[in-house]
Every structure is written in structure tokens, then in C-alpha cells.
């Protein structure tokens, strides 16, 4: 498992939010397995989907990757739970 982000992916972005989005989504798709079925590969989905960043190639489970600058509190804002339902 690679524990580093590929910073070259973010070279064309100015916004820190966009930089971390592209680096973290790529890292997860290459290094994390599906927690539901154990499949070793999770794929990136198209950008700007309401509550979907990644999907398991085997079972189809959908994941949304969240990031936050600073300390993580008790709530995850804009989790879009209602949209997901």
C-alpha cells in the first residue's frame, strides 16, 4: 500500500479543495478494498454526482469520500443523506 498522494495529479488545479479531491479519490481507488464484499478494486465515478465518488466493481456499493481542513468534529456537513436515500 502506498501511503503518499501523487501531487502531480493536482498541478492543473488552483483550489486546495480540488487538489485534495483529485489526489484523495485517486489514492482511494488504487489502495482501498471494498468494505462490503472485499473486492480489491474500487473505481472512480464521474465528477459532480450528488452522493457518489467511488463504486465497487464487484458488488456495486457506492461511496462518497469526504475531507475537511482542520479537526473532524461530531458532524459531517453536506453528507447529503436525503439525496442518497
N, C-alpha and C positions, 0 to 999 in steps of 0.2 A: 504494500500500500504506500502510495506517495503522500506525504504529509504537507506538500507545498502546492500553492496555487501557481498556475502558469501566468505570470504577469504580462507576457507578450499578447495574450488574448485581449487585454484591456487598453492596448496602446491607442486605439482609434476612438476611445471614449473620453469625455471631459468630466462627466458627472461621477462622483465617487460611488453613488448608488448603482449606476450602470456598470461601473468597473467591477464591483463586488458581485453583482448579479451574474455577469458573464463568467467570471472566474469560479464562483462557487457552484453554479449549475453544471459547468463542465467538470469540475472536480468530483462532484457527487455522481455524475453519470459514469465516470471512469473508476470510482473507488468504493462505491457503496452497493451492497446487495439489497434485494427486496426483503423487507422485514416480514412480509406476509407469507411468501412462498419460498424464499431462499434463493431465488434466481440471481445469478451473479451479475446481471446487467440491467440497469435502469436507463431509459433513453430520455433525452431532452424532447420536450414538446415545442410547438410553435410559440413564439413570444406573444404576449398580450392576451393569453387565455385567462378567464376570470379567476379560476382557482386551480390551475394546473401548470406545473413546471416540468414534472418528470412522470414517466409511466413505466411500469414493469412490462417487459416484452413477453413475459410468460402468463401472468395472471391478470394483467390489465389494471392493477391497482394504480391510482393516481396520487401524486404527492405534490405539495406546494412547499417550496423552500423559502424560509423566512430568515432575514438577517436584520440586525439592529446595531446602530452605533451606540456604544455605552452599555450600561448594565441592563441585563434582562430582568424585568420585573415579574409580577404575577399575571399580567395580561399580555396577549399578543394582539396588537392593534391591527385592524383590517384583515383579520383572518378569513373574512367573507364566508362565514359558516352558513348563513341563509342562502347565499348563492350556490354553495356546494350542495345543499340539500335539494 
